[in-house]
Amino acid sequence: MSRLHTAEPDFPIVCVGGASADVEAYVGLLRHLRADLDVAVVIVNHLSPVDDLLLEALPGCTSMPVLLITDRMPVRPNCVYIGHQERDLHVLNGEFRLRPISKPTGWPNVITVFLESLTRNWAGKLIAVIYSGYDGDGTAALRGIKEVGGVTIARRVETAGQPDMPLTAIASGYIDYILTAEQIALEIERVALEVRAGRRAHKRQSAG
């Protein structure tokens, strides 16, 4: 799979994909996630009005800014971004791009669309988390995430409010880890610190 390679931005992006109104599940994840890992967390949930509920609830459980995505908003590390309902989400040139939804009927595929855009247009490490929800949105993009060296995670089915989405992802064979919310936060931390250590080693090698 071809992928854009640029000097910047190249920090990790975490996509947390879901189709569930269980706002507390996202609160539980962010409560355990360090705010200084230099990653951007993007929550893509296509149920209405979950984006409004997340904007109300999440600032109380993290010190990271929690922002509703707008078109051409720059992607910054140490921020939590909420996808806009009824819009397809892409990234290009370090910015979010909002487009009319490409699948207006049936179950949406906004998580798949965003993950596929990341594999084409983001140079940093990718972490795809299939969290909780109906149907199987996101699963079709998991192979591509792995092909570009990304990490794929499904929430443990017995802890998911709606298990269809993680079940479908696990059945695809392209999931690296099946974890609880707390374990997902720890895996994100592990990957982020690994990326940071790699950068430091590269700088020392370049200086030498």
Number of C-alpha atoms within 10 A of each C-alpha: 8 10 13 13 13 13 7 11 17 16 21 24 26 22 24 23 28 28 25 21 21 17 15 13 16 20 19 16 20 24 17 17 21 17 19 13 19 19 27 20 24 23 24 25 26 26 15 14 12 21 21 13 13 23 16 12 15 22 16 13 15 19 16 20 12 21 17 17 22 16 14 15 15 16 23 17 19 20 20 27 25 22 26 22 20 19 18 23 26 22 23 16 15 18 18 20 19 19 12 10 16 13 13 11 7 6 13 22 20 26 30 21 19 23 27 20 17 26 26 19 19 24 21 23 21 25 25 26 27 32 34 30 24 17 20 23 25 27 27 19 21 26 16 19 23 18 12 18 13 21 22 24 25 29 24 21 19 9 14 21 16 20 22 18 26 31 22 19 27 21 10 13 11 20 21 14 17 19 19 20 24 14 17 23 18 17 18 24 20 13 19 22 14 12 18 16 12 12 12 12 12 12 11 10 9 8 7 6
